[in-house]
């Protein structure tokens, strides 16, 4: 495999990055590229007709899934100092075959030597009892800032890589649409050659990916050791600081109690005053610590932004030919989009013409309907006037009816039974029935009186008979 020379692992020293141990310099990579290509491909850019032919071959290469190099990775200081050779100037990869993809440049950002300084060993950091603690703290802070800057650059490069992948997929889709519209296909021989080239490069990239994964694992272990060591040192220093602070506070309290005991007139008052002062001092000390921490964070943020701004300025100054080719491809894509928009514009103009005609017809119909509405409104006004007159007449008629009804009722009340034969006949029958019932009632009363007298006589006889009986 062609990637065996690139994927071979070199021994890693304690003060040296795994990436730096494995990544060769620019001259070594150019020699490796010449050996892999068999000295068949010149390192210079093709000129004239050869450059034009390579630009024509660039479109199938992008359609096959190749990723253009990230512009953000080319202009950064890490990419220039990361021992990566100059990128090829044609998209067909007929030159500069030994160059590594952007992940190798991304890996260089994670180099321990780049983060801890050139030639600085990492083993002394594990010694917690160094006499130059302040200098080591300053160096650790500088290294932390540099590491944060490199991490931010790594994140920016990853974002640029994702953007480039999306752009590559868009270009592939456009090329497939273009080939589908034209009905043309690349020659069979060129297609097989491209496929074989892609397979070789794919195998090499897989080997490089495995190598980078191993380097990443080593770097993570190395950084974890440094983090553990620094965390241990930090914990020890915090313990010492807390112990010294408590001793200082105790000594302050003792001296203050001895001094203020006589002035305040008692030990309890002095103790309360000292505790109040020490609590206030503790709050101020905590506020000062928070302000210092915020100041350090802001300083790191400012340094990070300055580094990012500097990288962007260098990126703007370091454009290569590959960027112009990418811009050319983007320009072609935009031209295709413009053609599509022009077609859509023609369709929209036709739709607008049809819409204008429909609107004209609707306006004419609207005018006709408005004229009809005016006539109907006039008729409605006349009808409403007639209805109002009829309502007045109806109201007067109802009033006359009510008055006549009341008058008729009064007359009926005055006349009594006159004019009603049925009522008169019924009245006569009722009177006759009442007389018969009265006579019967008188007869029953007389019969009741006779029965009452008879009962009294019988009772009297019974009493008399009882009086004659012996007791």
Order of alpha helices (4+ residues) and beta strands (2+ residues): alpha-alpha-alpha-alpha-alpha-alpha-alpha-alpha-alpha-alpha-alpha-alpha-alpha
